[in-house]
Amino acid sequence: MGFRVMPKSAFPGWVEQMLQTYRVVGPRKIRDRYMFDEVNSPGDLDLTYSTTVLPPKKVLLPQHEELLSFDLESGKMEAAIDTQPTVLLGVHTCDLHAIRLLDAVFEDGYADQHYIARRQNVLLVSLECLSPCTEKSFCKSMGTLSVTEGYDLHLTDLGDSYAIDIGSERGQALLELTENAQPATDADYSRLNQTLSDKWPRFPYRLESDITELANLLAVSYDSDLWEELGEKCLGCGSCTIVCPTCYCFNVIDEVDFSLNAGSRIRQWDGCTLSQFAVVAGGHNFRSTNQERQRHRFFRKGKYQMEAYGLVGCVGCGRCAEACLVDINPVDTFNELSRRRIPMTRRHKEVLP
Amino acid sequence: MTQQKPKIAFFDFASCEGCQLTVIDSLQTNLELLNAVEIVNFREAMSEKGQDYQIAFIEGSCSRKSDEARLQAIREQADIVVALGACAHLGGVNAVRNRQPLEDVRTYVYGNKADWYETYPARPISQVITVDATIPGCPIDRDEFIASVKMLLQGRIPKLPETPLCVECKLLENQCVYTMGKVCLGPIVRAGCKAICPSFGDGCEGCRGLVSEPNMESLKQVMAEHGMADQDISHKLDLFLTYQMMNLENEEPK
């Protein structure tokens, strides 16, 4: 469809237009950190944000969400379906990759009507990252430093204007809310090319192995000593899984009113690094140690998701590394596993007669 | 539960009675609760003293020999006993004295009248009688109290949350207080308070008690790396958690 270019001076007016029809959620600075939050005016947005505590996932899968209401007296039950038209603005490319994985998960098998209803009513306006957001991010290594699909509109900051790539008809309609987005000229294209080629060297490769190797690396590292070392350090606080843009595990509880006959069924986030996550009826815990839980977490990120959906389970956003008080993080873990990997030839010699 | 409203009672032992005040406060915004139960004994809020009750809420720790008989009498009457707040649940701040020689503590508090007052090391009420459920905290969280009462009315036993406080902080997108140069017991303490202290910029003091599998050594190291001396770490852990810590250390009260 070709790029459009909008002067930055026109951007607030465009957001004003969005606010007439849509709930707009984007990065806001609140005290010393950024959060994705509903904006009431264009000035609330800060597209220069580094990273957020929680990923924009929370717009599609809220931390605490009513699934249905029930009344046992009348026998009535009603699903809570949120179809509020929403623009999710300023999503970094790592988080956009994460949303692609969430889409695959929630559409798979028995599709999740709550997630899908929200997703169908959310327009994604993503933002090209031009420099690393934090020291802990490693998007370049995970192949998530750019996007070619999955967005409705994609913005690249050209200094005094935004280059805007239209990814869908809905995105095009959203852009038509402003008259200030013009087709890119040759000069705009050359600025865009320059900006994109300038950005690339600013991002370091931090993984010592290629992501295509991760699944195999983990497969041969199931019995690595590293898991025990991580297990000793791990506080079991669950922060890593709570802040992860690709984690989607949840628990479901019922909340009742004082009639004890009516109430709501609630979905709330859960995480596999929490001690009670794998406890089943009868009390057995299938992953009873931090060591097993950390291993499971990294297998999900580097192996299981890739095998199930063909998409990488870690997008390199670095949030878990920021959140961890004992500095357990994917980069050091994968690199250390790689260093300790027993070469296949030696393994074969040990196993074969 | 039958159609009849369950009769409930509140009792206090060594405590500040702040949890009972929180109960009274909760009732003001949850008037339906007063239709769902009949309160027969609540010294903090009314003069009647009914001895016929099914659910007993007990605030306070057991801190003297004569408390035991009173606790046992409540246990015999009640179908369900609920420990209300940190003192009943953990021994609370009362247990800070357990690390010091009892005679010194008595003299410090009561001077030359020390012999007049009966006391011994403070303990959670679960060390004296069987406790069916616990509502933790100093003071208790009002929403958790209401949710727990609803569960009891449904014939269910509320369980202590097993997730550490960090989960709640992250869900609220709080900035970690460790990044503000403060220390926090959040990684080893039970959630459920809406992370009230970190939400206002203070580290967790542990009033809701340790999670069932706390990684003490690792957290002590984190606190040391954030500039705390060993003694300060011990003091931090001893505000609400003395009883639990002494158990973990196999220490006997002095």
Interface residues (C-beta under 8 A of the other chain):
Chain A: R31 D32 R33 M35 T52 V53 L54 Q63 H64 E232 K233 C234 L235 G236 C237 G238 S239 I242 V243 E255 V256 D257 F258 L260 W269 G271 L274 S275 Q276 N290 A323 L325 V326
Chain B: N30 E32 L33 N35 A36 A147 K150 L153 Q154 E162 T163 P164 C166 V167 K170 L171 E173 N174 Q175 C176 Y178 G186 P187 I188 V211 S212 E213 P214 N215 S218 L219 Q221 V222
